[in-house]
Structures are given as structure tokens and as C-alpha cells.
Amino acid sequence: MRKIIATLSIASILLTACGNEQNAVSNQKSQVTSTTEKETNTTNTAAEIPAAVNKKLKIALVMEFSIGTFSSQYIDGVKRQVEKFGGEVQVYNADNDLAKMAANLDTAVNAKVDGILIDHGRKETLEKGVKKALEAGIPVVSFDSDLNLPGVTVIDQDDYSLAWKSLKCLAEDLNGKGKIATIWVGGFTPMDRRKVMIEAFYKRYPAIKEVARFGKASSNTMLDTQAQVEALLKKYPKGELDAIFATWDEFAKGATKAIQQAGRTEIKVYGIDLSDEDLQLIQQPDSPWVASAASDPGEIGEVQSRFLYQKIAGEETPDIYSLEPKLIEKEDLPSTQVKVSDLSKYSKNWTPTSAATSPWMEQFEKGK
């Protein structure tokens, strides 16, 4: 059993780090729940399919990048939900080029699509194009961006909570002391939020020391990370490094493979995000990857798509919405291989969300 470390000061750290944004998320969740309950209790006419969505809609998915299986399963989630509604999705991948992403957004607007989904990106790059979309009557729902425009719903995984859940697990496993390395990269909205909790973590656990921090997002992030961790292991021989905190599953995969190849599995890996490929790696007998805080990437795509259809239907949607992340630990998984879709069988916290559902949606899906 893990020794539990007192966490009385966590609340103040979280309040300082997240503040008004988290309060807003809570308020918006309450609003969504209240709205959904109200609609569910209305007469059968509330289940009538809105005319605005009852046709083949063209949806644009404008992405900053598509790296790894997390992104693949997220795209699958978007396509799965939109296709259930009888629509079609055009994916615009910017390959980690913000200028290209802005151009792709303009292309989608000029194509007069029925709705736009945005994945990552930065406000200063996207704001002009999003305003153009809104002026053209095209609704927008964004995932993991820092957009803050009236009428745009922005969803995320609650990156503060993601980082803290994984870091807290690490601290408990180390009994509050040890040496760790952090794999992190700047320039992305979710990473900026995760960094807030990294800094809070070291204040909460002063006996845990960071010996290195590095990271690079590229077209070969996993392989680049693997090479970086191989160099790190040479610098810190056995006994001088206890754990690695990886702020992205591509980082965690690279770190895990480097540790396995070096035979240094005394070093444990704690990550963020989870995909079917990640689970295969975590479940390997010699895997040092012992925990990851995550949301279902496919479910994120589905929720984002449902919010967009609600907007097209003329329904009210929140300005911001955070999915509740969960911590998955290797010790809770069975010996047989599982997928993300199986996790509800092994973790009571891993349950599907009903966010962004309207009474007409079930009937709409059945008719397609």
C-alpha cells in the first residue's frame, strides 16, 4: 500500500493556480446539468429534431497538429459522432505550424462549412479567423485553446487537475522525497496550465527535487524524447533518479522505451493522456510507466462535436467546459490487454460522460 502524504495545503495551491477559471467551469457545468434536466423533463415535442441539423452538415476540424495515437483516437471520436448525426468531417492538419493553421481556418470559413471544430492553437493566431467564422454565421467549438470570444465554446480536460493527479501519485509513491526529471514543452495552452501545477508541486513537496527539465514537440516526438532520456540516464546513474513526470503521452512513451532499453526500470514514469497504444505499453511486465491522468480522447471528440451540433440547432452552450480527468494506475489493470473503451470495467471513476446531450440526439442517431 502506498503511504499517504498529508495534503492539507493542496486546496490553497489549487485555488491560487486555477482561481476564477475553475469557478467558471463549475458554474458552467451546473448550467449544463440544469439545462439538460429541464429539457429531459419537457413534453415529447422537445425531442423533435431541429431542422437546422436534420440534414447532411459539413464540419471542419482545424488542428494544430496530429501526433500520436491520442490525436488519432480524438479524430476518430469527432468523425464517429458527426457521422452518427449524418454529417461529414473535413480534417485540416497544420503539422504544428500556426500560420498554416490560421490559413486552414480561413479555408474552412471560405468553404462555407456548417460548423468548425478547433483543436489546440493560440488565440493570437486564431482570433481573426474565428471572428470571421462567427460573422459568417458559422458556429465554433474549440478544444485545448486559449480562445475567449463570445459565442465560442471552449472545452478542455482540466489540465490543472490532470497534472496534479499524476504528480500527487508520484509524490505518494516516493513518500514525499526524491529526485525526478520533468518532460515539458512550452508554447501550447494545455502545457502552460500544466506548468502552473508543476511549480505548485515543488512548493507542496520541497523534498522532491527536479534534476532536469526538457522536452520538444516535433513530428517524431516519441523518438526525440527517447534519445533525450537515454542521455539523461547516462548522466544520472542508478540511485540518482527516482522518477520522470511526462506532461504528454508522447513524452511518456519515449521515456518508457528509453528506460526499458537501458534496464533502468527502477525509475518510474508518471504521465498525462492515455490511448490504446499507451495502455499496451503500460501493461508490459517490465514497463516503468505506472500511472497516467487522462480523459478518453475519443470521448473528447464526441463531446466537442455534440456541443457544435447544439450550437447549430440554436441551443445555448457554455462558454467553457472541462471534462473530469481520471487517474489510471498500472496496478489496477488486468494481465490481459485492454483498450481505453474497457477501462470502465477496472476503474469505477472511468465512466462515460453525458455532457452536451440533448433529448433529440438519440432519436436523430437512430434515424441515420
VEXTIVO-961537 format. One line per field, with one value per residue (C-alpha): residue in three letters; residue number from 0; x, y, z. Coordinates in steps of 0.001 Angstrom, whole numbers, plus 500000, padded with zeros to 6 digits. Layout:
! VEXTIVO-961537
r = c(ALA | ...)
k = c(NUM | ...)
u = c(X | ...)
v = c(Y | ...)
w = c(Z | ...)
END
This chain:
! VEXTIVO-961537
r = c(MET | ARG | LYS | ILE | ILE | ALA | THR | LEU | SER | ILE | ALA | SER | ILE | LEU | LEU | THR | ALA | CYS | GLY | ASN | GLU | GLN | ASN | ALA | VAL | SER | ASN | GLN | LYS | SER | GLN | VAL | THR | SER | THR | THR | GLU | LYS | GLU | THR | ASN | THR | THR | ASN | THR | ALA | ALA | GLU | ILE | PRO | ALA | ALA | VAL | ASN | LYS | LYS | LEU | LYS | ILE | ALA | LEU | VAL | MET | GLU | PHE | SER | ILE | GLY | THR | PHE | SER | SER | GLN | TYR | ILE | ASP | GLY | VAL | LYS | ARG | GLN | VAL | GLU | LYS | PHE | GLY | GLY | GLU | VAL | GLN | VAL | TYR | ASN | ALA | ASP | ASN | ASP | LEU | ALA | LYS | MET | ALA | ALA | ASN | LEU | ASP | THR | ALA | VAL | ASN | ALA | LYS | VAL | ASP | GLY | ILE | LEU | ILE | ASP | HIS | GLY | ARG | LYS | GLU | THR | LEU | GLU | LYS | GLY | VAL | LYS | LYS | ALA | LEU | GLU | ALA | GLY | ILE | PRO | VAL | VAL | SER | PHE | ASP | SER | ASP | LEU | ASN | LEU | PRO | GLY | VAL | THR | VAL | ILE | ASP | GLN | ASP | ASP | TYR | SER | LEU | ALA | TRP | LYS | SER | LEU | LYS | CYS | LEU | ALA | GLU | ASP | LEU | ASN | GLY | LYS | GLY | LYS | ILE | ALA | THR | ILE | TRP | VAL | GLY | GLY | PHE | THR | PRO | MET | ASP | ARG | ARG | LYS | VAL | MET | ILE | GLU | ALA | PHE | TYR | LYS | ARG | TYR | PRO | ALA | ILE | LYS | GLU | VAL | ALA | ARG | PHE | GLY | LYS | ALA | SER | SER | ASN | THR | MET | LEU | ASP | THR | GLN | ALA | GLN | VAL | GLU | ALA | LEU | LEU | LYS | LYS | TYR | PRO | LYS | GLY | GLU | LEU | ASP | ALA | ILE | PHE | ALA | THR | TRP | ASP | GLU | PHE | ALA | LYS | GLY | ALA | THR | LYS | ALA | ILE | GLN | GLN | ALA | GLY | ARG | THR | GLU | ILE | LYS | VAL | TYR | GLY | ILE | ASP | LEU | SER | ASP | GLU | ASP | LEU | GLN | LEU | ILE | GLN | GLN | PRO | ASP | SER | PRO | TRP | VAL | ALA | SER | ALA | ALA | SER | ASP | PRO | GLY | GLU | ILE | GLY | GLU | VAL | GLN | SER | ARG | PHE | LEU | TYR | GLN | LYS | ILE | ALA | GLY | GLU | GLU | THR | PRO | ASP | ILE | TYR | SER | LEU | GLU | PRO | LYS | LEU | ILE | GLU | LYS | GLU | ASP | LEU | PRO | SER | THR | GLN | VAL | LYS | VAL | SER | ASP | LEU | SER | LYS | TYR | SER | LYS | ASN | TRP | THR | PRO | THR | SER | ALA | ALA | THR | SER | PRO | TRP | MET | GLU | GLN | PHE | GLU | LYS | GLY | LYS)
k = c(0 | 1 | 2 | 3 | 4 | 5 | 6 | 7 | 8 | 9 | 10 | 11 | 12 | 13 | 14 | 15 | 16 | 17 | 18 | 19 | 20 | 21 | 22 | 23 | 24 | 25 | 26 | 27 | 28 | 29 | 30 | 31 | 32 | 33 | 34 | 35 | 36 | 37 | 38 | 39 | 40 | 41 | 42 | 43 | 44 | 45 | 46 | 47 | 48 | 49 | 50 | 51 | 52 | 53 | 54 | 55 | 56 | 57 | 58 | 59 | 60 | 61 | 62 | 63 | 64 | 65 | 66 | 67 | 68 | 69 | 70 | 71 | 72 | 73 | 74 | 75 | 76 | 77 | 78 | 79 | 80 | 81 | 82 | 83 | 84 | 85 | 86 | 87 | 88 | 89 | 90 | 91 | 92 | 93 | 94 | 95 | 96 | 97 | 98 | 99 | 100 | 101 | 102 | 103 | 104 | 105 | 106 | 107 | 108 | 109 | 110 | 111 | 112 | 113 | 114 | 115 | 116 | 117 | 118 | 119 | 120 | 121 | 122 | 123 | 124 | 125 | 126 | 127 | 128 | 129 | 130 | 131 | 132 | 133 | 134 | 135 | 136 | 137 | 138 | 139 | 140 | 141 | 142 | 143 | 144 | 145 | 146 | 147 | 148 | 149 | 150 | 151 | 152 | 153 | 154 | 155 | 156 | 157 | 158 | 159 | 160 | 161 | 162 | 163 | 164 | 165 | 166 | 167 | 168 | 169 | 170 | 171 | 172 | 173 | 174 | 175 | 176 | 177 | 178 | 179 | 180 | 181 | 182 | 183 | 184 | 185 | 186 | 187 | 188 | 189 | 190 | 191 | 192 | 193 | 194 | 195 | 196 | 197 | 198 | 199 | 200 | 201 | 202 | 203 | 204 | 205 | 206 | 207 | 208 | 209 | 210 | 211 | 212 | 213 | 214 | 215 | 216 | 217 | 218 | 219 | 220 | 221 | 222 | 223 | 224 | 225 | 226 | 227 | 228 | 229 | 230 | 231 | 232 | 233 | 234 | 235 | 236 | 237 | 238 | 239 | 240 | 241 | 242 | 243 | 244 | 245 | 246 | 247 | 248 | 249 | 250 | 251 | 252 | 253 | 254 | 255 | 256 | 257 | 258 | 259 | 260 | 261 | 262 | 263 | 264 | 265 | 266 | 267 | 268 | 269 | 270 | 271 | 272 | 273 | 274 | 275 | 276 | 277 | 278 | 279 | 280 | 281 | 282 | 283 | 284 | 285 | 286 | 287 | 288 | 289 | 290 | 291 | 292 | 293 | 294 | 295 | 296 | 297 | 298 | 299 | 300 | 301 | 302 | 303 | 304 | 305 | 306 | 307 | 308 | 309 | 310 | 311 | 312 | 313 | 314 | 315 | 316 | 317 | 318 | 319 | 320 | 321 | 322 | 323 | 324 | 325 | 326 | 327 | 328 | 329 | 330 | 331 | 332 | 333 | 334 | 335 | 336 | 337 | 338 | 339 | 340 | 341 | 342 | 343 | 344 | 345 | 346 | 347 | 348 | 349 | 350 | 351 | 352 | 353 | 354 | 355 | 356 | 357 | 358 | 359 | 360 | 361 | 362 | 363 | 364 | 365 | 366 | 367)
u = c(500000 | 501192 | 501963 | 499542 | 501053 | 499069 | 497684 | 496088 | 497704 | 496687 | 493415 | 495139 | 497592 | 494817 | 492838 | 495875 | 496676 | 493239 | 491159 | 488397 | 488753 | 487842 | 484919 | 483670 | 483962 | 481929 | 479263 | 479089 | 478802 | 475906 | 474298 | 474698 | 473248 | 470331 | 469594 | 469776 | 467437 | 464972 | 464934 | 464585 | 461503 | 459660 | 456998 | 457693 | 457914 | 461313 | 462663 | 461769 | 464886 | 465749 | 465519 | 468958 | 470715 | 468345 | 470437 | 473945 | 476170 | 479752 | 482007 | 485610 | 488131 | 491037 | 494015 | 497366 | 498932 | 498066 | 500801 | 500413 | 497510 | 495823 | 495213 | 494149 | 491537 | 490373 | 489821 | 488003 | 485716 | 484864 | 484158 | 482162 | 479821 | 479377 | 478711 | 476107 | 474353 | 474632 | 477321 | 480809 | 484140 | 486998 | 490240 | 492711 | 496048 | 498588 | 501522 | 502483 | 502581 | 500401 | 500488 | 499261 | 496561 | 495300 | 495245 | 493346 | 490792 | 490280 | 489888 | 487185 | 485302 | 485533 | 484233 | 481081 | 481072 | 478196 | 480391 | 484040 | 485870 | 489292 | 491975 | 494721 | 496219 | 496808 | 494445 | 496686 | 496770 | 493150 | 491103 | 490823 | 489663 | 487221 | 485650 | 485302 | 483549 | 481137 | 480333 | 479505 | 477133 | 479395 | 479453 | 482793 | 483761 | 487406 | 489419 | 492512 | 492951 | 493064 | 490292 | 487972 | 485350 | 481606 | 479702 | 482646 | 482543 | 485996 | 486396 | 489412 | 490489 | 491019 | 494789 | 495342 | 493653 | 495369 | 498804 | 498005 | 496526 | 499626 | 502061 | 500292 | 500504 | 504227 | 504712 | 502871 | 504897 | 508134 | 506894 | 507414 | 511146 | 513391 | 514893 | 512848 | 513021 | 510185 | 509459 | 507572 | 507405 | 506082 | 504039 | 500786 | 497833 | 497422 | 501168 | 501063 | 498349 | 500216 | 503313 | 501346 | 500780 | 504381 | 505593 | 502938 | 504011 | 507567 | 506273 | 503999 | 506716 | 510038 | 511900 | 511275 | 513970 | 513887 | 517272 | 516292 | 513513 | 513395 | 511059 | 510415 | 507290 | 508169 | 506986 | 508929 | 508275 | 508449 | 511783 | 513253 | 512198 | 513658 | 517044 | 516845 | 516035 | 518847 | 521250 | 519629 | 520130 | 523837 | 524130 | 522206 | 523257 | 521239 | 520213 | 520346 | 516982 | 513714 | 511000 | 510076 | 506974 | 505850 | 503311 | 502207 | 501774 | 504232 | 506812 | 505851 | 506192 | 509668 | 510784 | 509388 | 511149 | 514482 | 514223 | 513323 | 516208 | 518652 | 517372 | 516692 | 513143 | 513723 | 512838 | 509069 | 507143 | 504025 | 502170 | 499268 | 496893 | 496014 | 495385 | 495082 | 498755 | 499697 | 497831 | 499732 | 502976 | 501818 | 500676 | 504039 | 505517 | 508726 | 507075 | 508138 | 505055 | 502927 | 500235 | 498628 | 495936 | 493656 | 490339 | 489142 | 490413 | 487565 | 485031 | 486572 | 485940 | 482372 | 481565 | 483072 | 481022 | 477794 | 478364 | 478785 | 475523 | 473757 | 475024 | 473860 | 470464 | 470260 | 470647 | 472589 | 476009 | 478523 | 481493 | 483838 | 483535 | 486083 | 485859 | 486720 | 490081 | 490797 | 493940 | 494659 | 497319 | 499104 | 498378 | 494632 | 494815 | 494403 | 497100 | 495144 | 495425 | 492752 | 491697 | 490539 | 486964 | 487422 | 488621 | 485195 | 485382 | 488500 | 488135 | 484926 | 485951 | 486231 | 482627 | 481173 | 480004 | 476555 | 477844 | 476408 | 473456 | 470004 | 466760 | 466601 | 470072 | 469231 | 466305 | 468481 | 471183 | 468659 | 467305 | 470699)
v = c(500000 | 503442 | 505686 | 508567 | 512003 | 514725 | 517156 | 519854 | 522669 | 521404 | 523301 | 526653 | 525778 | 524786 | 527913 | 530073 | 528244 | 527929 | 530626 | 532172 | 529837 | 526781 | 528589 | 529466 | 525844 | 524710 | 527281 | 526254 | 522557 | 523393 | 525343 | 522418 | 519965 | 522238 | 522808 | 519100 | 518167 | 520843 | 519619 | 515985 | 516792 | 518640 | 517189 | 514948 | 517959 | 518726 | 515585 | 516824 | 517046 | 520696 | 521484 | 523152 | 519841 | 517486 | 517365 | 516399 | 519006 | 519757 | 520060 | 521294 | 520049 | 522527 | 521031 | 522477 | 519029 | 515347 | 513436 | 510002 | 507743 | 510227 | 512551 | 509610 | 508477 | 512085 | 512422 | 509084 | 510398 | 513511 | 511518 | 508876 | 511424 | 513579 | 510528 | 509318 | 512618 | 512066 | 514705 | 514608 | 515847 | 517509 | 517444 | 520302 | 519395 | 522227 | 519937 | 522118 | 525295 | 528044 | 530143 | 527140 | 526561 | 530139 | 529645 | 526376 | 528151 | 530774 | 527989 | 526340 | 529619 | 530397 | 526897 | 527898 | 524831 | 524416 | 524303 | 524454 | 522401 | 523683 | 521552 | 523456 | 526605 | 530045 | 532975 | 535462 | 533210 | 532078 | 535002 | 536826 | 533706 | 532714 | 536183 | 535840 | 532497 | 533912 | 536880 | 534388 | 532564 | 529532 | 528252 | 527307 | 524919 | 524710 | 522117 | 522970 | 526549 | 529924 | 531468 | 533745 | 535077 | 535489 | 532668 | 530242 | 527199 | 526107 | 522650 | 521101 | 518198 | 520403 | 520492 | 521688 | 518588 | 516311 | 517465 | 517395 | 513886 | 512444 | 514474 | 513623 | 509919 | 510357 | 512129 | 509425 | 506662 | 508476 | 509129 | 512841 | 512835 | 512001 | 513203 | 513498 | 514802 | 516631 | 516387 | 519511 | 521887 | 525432 | 527155 | 525215 | 526312 | 522983 | 522893 | 526403 | 525265 | 522091 | 524140 | 526083 | 522851 | 521702 | 524824 | 524410 | 520784 | 521679 | 524153 | 521498 | 518804 | 520616 | 517332 | 516290 | 517836 | 518346 | 517476 | 518152 | 519615 | 519229 | 518407 | 519033 | 518747 | 517546 | 515201 | 512471 | 513488 | 509965 | 509154 | 512557 | 512061 | 508574 | 509963 | 512740 | 510285 | 507964 | 510878 | 511678 | 508117 | 508271 | 511464 | 510087 | 506523 | 504159 | 505728 | 509322 | 509471 | 508115 | 509126 | 511005 | 513168 | 513358 | 516049 | 514317 | 510665 | 511013 | 512074 | 509177 | 506659 | 507887 | 507871 | 504396 | 502903 | 504507 | 503200 | 499700 | 499532 | 500729 | 498237 | 501104 | 500152 | 501304 | 504733 | 505114 | 507155 | 509206 | 510633 | 512615 | 511356 | 507814 | 505894 | 502242 | 502247 | 503771 | 501015 | 498356 | 499902 | 500362 | 496740 | 495302 | 493383 | 495435 | 498792 | 501602 | 503634 | 503171 | 505870 | 508371 | 511001 | 511215 | 511645 | 509388 | 511075 | 509660 | 510935 | 514406 | 514442 | 513249 | 515868 | 518660 | 517569 | 517421 | 520954 | 522090 | 520433 | 522059 | 525420 | 524722 | 523755 | 527146 | 525812 | 527546 | 526110 | 527101 | 529345 | 526828 | 523203 | 520881 | 517111 | 515406 | 513611 | 510261 | 508615 | 505161 | 503083 | 500055 | 498034 | 498310 | 496836 | 493134 | 490926 | 490677 | 493518 | 496225 | 499279 | 502688 | 501581 | 498754 | 500902 | 501349 | 497636 | 498213 | 501761 | 502999 | 506550 | 505826 | 506327 | 507893 | 511484 | 512707 | 516222 | 518085 | 515780 | 516970 | 514934 | 514881 | 513407 | 509783 | 509868 | 511674 | 508992 | 506177 | 507738 | 507800)
w = c(500000 | 499219 | 502189 | 502074 | 502410 | 504106 | 501540 | 503687 | 501732 | 498294 | 498357 | 498720 | 495939 | 493579 | 494395 | 493711 | 490473 | 488989 | 490683 | 488707 | 485729 | 487791 | 489397 | 485939 | 484862 | 487869 | 487157 | 483510 | 484466 | 486747 | 483918 | 481508 | 484035 | 484815 | 481143 | 480349 | 483220 | 482174 | 478583 | 479648 | 481708 | 478923 | 476659 | 473694 | 471383 | 472977 | 471277 | 467806 | 465650 | 464936 | 461219 | 461259 | 461975 | 460172 | 457013 | 455940 | 457567 | 456566 | 459616 | 459531 | 462104 | 462172 | 464050 | 465076 | 464910 | 464775 | 466606 | 468148 | 468927 | 471285 | 468332 | 466156 | 468689 | 469177 | 465402 | 465394 | 468151 | 466142 | 462990 | 464855 | 466435 | 463336 | 461172 | 463684 | 463005 | 459258 | 458701 | 457225 | 458582 | 456716 | 458739 | 458269 | 459909 | 460262 | 461154 | 464132 | 462007 | 463488 | 460311 | 458341 | 460959 | 460534 | 456753 | 457161 | 459318 | 456597 | 454034 | 456123 | 456529 | 452816 | 452062 | 453972 | 456210 | 458661 | 461764 | 462831 | 465451 | 466545 | 468199 | 470074 | 468546 | 470075 | 470482 | 468708 | 465627 | 465536 | 466816 | 463479 | 461651 | 464378 | 464321 | 460558 | 461051 | 463613 | 461380 | 458625 | 460970 | 461377 | 464989 | 466573 | 469380 | 470415 | 472332 | 474395 | 473189 | 474925 | 472837 | 474765 | 472386 | 472988 | 471357 | 471212 | 473498 | 474661 | 476165 | 477863 | 480053 | 483124 | 482715 | 486275 | 487643 | 485118 | 486204 | 489908 | 489897 | 488246 | 490338 | 493578 | 492735 | 492088 | 495432 | 497342 | 495697 | 496611 | 500136 | 499560 | 498753 | 495847 | 492580 | 489396 | 485847 | 484103 | 480388 | 479331 | 476373 | 476184 | 473512 | 473974 | 476111 | 477996 | 478675 | 480129 | 482541 | 483491 | 484247 | 486873 | 488776 | 488333 | 490101 | 492813 | 493249 | 494215 | 496783 | 498247 | 498252 | 498861 | 499483 | 495876 | 493702 | 489960 | 488400 | 484781 | 482659 | 478895 | 476021 | 472354 | 470219 | 466740 | 464022 | 465893 | 469493 | 470905 | 469273 | 470141 | 473757 | 473828 | 472758 | 475366 | 478147 | 477054 | 477556 | 480905 | 482160 | 481376 | 483383 | 486359 | 487229 | 489374 | 492669 | 491420 | 489649 | 491055 | 488599 | 485452 | 485121 | 481489 | 480601 | 477370 | 476464 | 473560 | 476155 | 478425 | 475592 | 474689 | 478326 | 478918 | 475908 | 476880 | 480450 | 479273 | 476822 | 479473 | 482042 | 484453 | 485411 | 488986 | 487524 | 487328 | 484773 | 485566 | 482601 | 481211 | 478494 | 477558 | 474345 | 473341 | 472352 | 475726 | 477556 | 475616 | 476819 | 480415 | 480640 | 479608 | 482582 | 482630 | 481943 | 484298 | 483291 | 486395 | 486228 | 483878 | 484392 | 481392 | 479658 | 476853 | 473654 | 471601 | 474101 | 473929 | 470187 | 470682 | 473341 | 471260 | 468252 | 470268 | 471560 | 467947 | 466873 | 469824 | 468606 | 465048 | 466479 | 468196 | 471736 | 474480 | 475267 | 477949 | 477211 | 478846 | 479816 | 481441 | 481261 | 484532 | 484229 | 485877 | 487213 | 485823 | 487619 | 486236 | 489379 | 488729 | 485225 | 484448 | 482938 | 479687 | 477187 | 477465 | 475492 | 476660 | 475955 | 478507 | 481408 | 482990 | 483899 | 486010 | 487325 | 488946 | 488043 | 484321 | 483243 | 480084 | 480291 | 479286 | 478619 | 475645 | 475099 | 474046 | 474036 | 470220 | 469751 | 470470 | 468070 | 465488 | 465677 | 465328 | 462164 | 460471)
END
